[in-house]
Amino acid sequence: MAQSLGPLNLTPAEVEIVKKGISDGASGKPAEELNTWGPKIKGLAQARAAAVAEKEKVTSKAYLDKAATEPGVVKTPSGLLYREVKAGTGASPRETDTVKVSYRGTFTNGTEFDKSPPGQPSQFALNQVIKCWTEGVQKMKVGGKAVLTCPSDIAYGPEGRSGIPGNAALIFEVELVQIVGVKN
């Protein structure tokens, strides 16, 4: 619930209203009908998310511009900023391959928003993740580590997703543990 409310940037007074609404709803005595307030809340959420996304667009562009000039960073035509941290060996995965990776995802301010469980690499098909990952992980070899800095248009775009604001650039530290198999 906190992640859903976060993008609303509620004022302290608005937080108190939400608390009262939850309390009233839990006791079976809502003061307001959802049919009345639902559309108003949706409009508020859209307006506030758009404001956050616009701010994020400016912040992300500045970060990406600076990060592109760092030593060892390669900028691809899509805008992906790729920096190899440790070279791997062997084959690189293809777009249709399933891979195991250990990773950590952060926002441009360094706040972590996702990571694989310690000692338990995550497994997924490269063609079923954000474009930044599909492109970036294909540049790696097994055992390699890289930093993928993803502009929002090859990550979650202007809409974002739960916990990730629209237009957010994202940074992923990735280790390619294994190429599991090929998906045709």
URZIPE-V144156 format. One record per backbone hydrogen bond with DSSP energy under -0.5 kcal/mol. CO is the residue of the C=O (numbers start at 0). NH is the residue of the N-H. If there is no record, write none. Layout:
CO&NH  CO&NH
This chain:
0&4  1&5  2&6  4&7  5&8  10&14  11&15  12&16  13&17  14&18  15&19  16&20  17&21  18&22  19&23  20&24  21&25  22&26  23&28  24&27  32&35  32&36  33&37  36&40  37&41  38&42  39&43  40&44  41&45  42&46  43&47  44&48  45&49  46&50  47&51  48&52  49&53  50&54  51&55  52&56  53&57  54&58  55&59  56&60  57&61  58&62  59&63  60&64  61&65  62&66  63&67  65&68  66&69  69&72  71&83  73&75  73&81  75&78  79&75  79&81  80&148  81&73  82&146  85&144  88&141  90&141  93&96  94&126  95&182  96&125  97&179  97&180  98&123  99&176  99&177  100&121  101&174  102&115  103&172  104&112  104&113  105&170  106&109  110&106  113&104  116&119  121&100  123&98  124&127  125&128  129&132  129&133  130&134  131&135  132&136  133&137  134&138  135&138  136&139  140&143  141&88  143&175  144&84  144&85  145&147  145&173  146&82  146&148  147&149  147&171  148&80  148&150  149&169  150&153  151&154  151&156  153&131  155&159  156&166  160&163  163&160  164&167  168&107  169&149  170&105  171&147  171&173  172&103  173&145  174&101  174&176  175&142  177&99  177&179  180&97  181&183
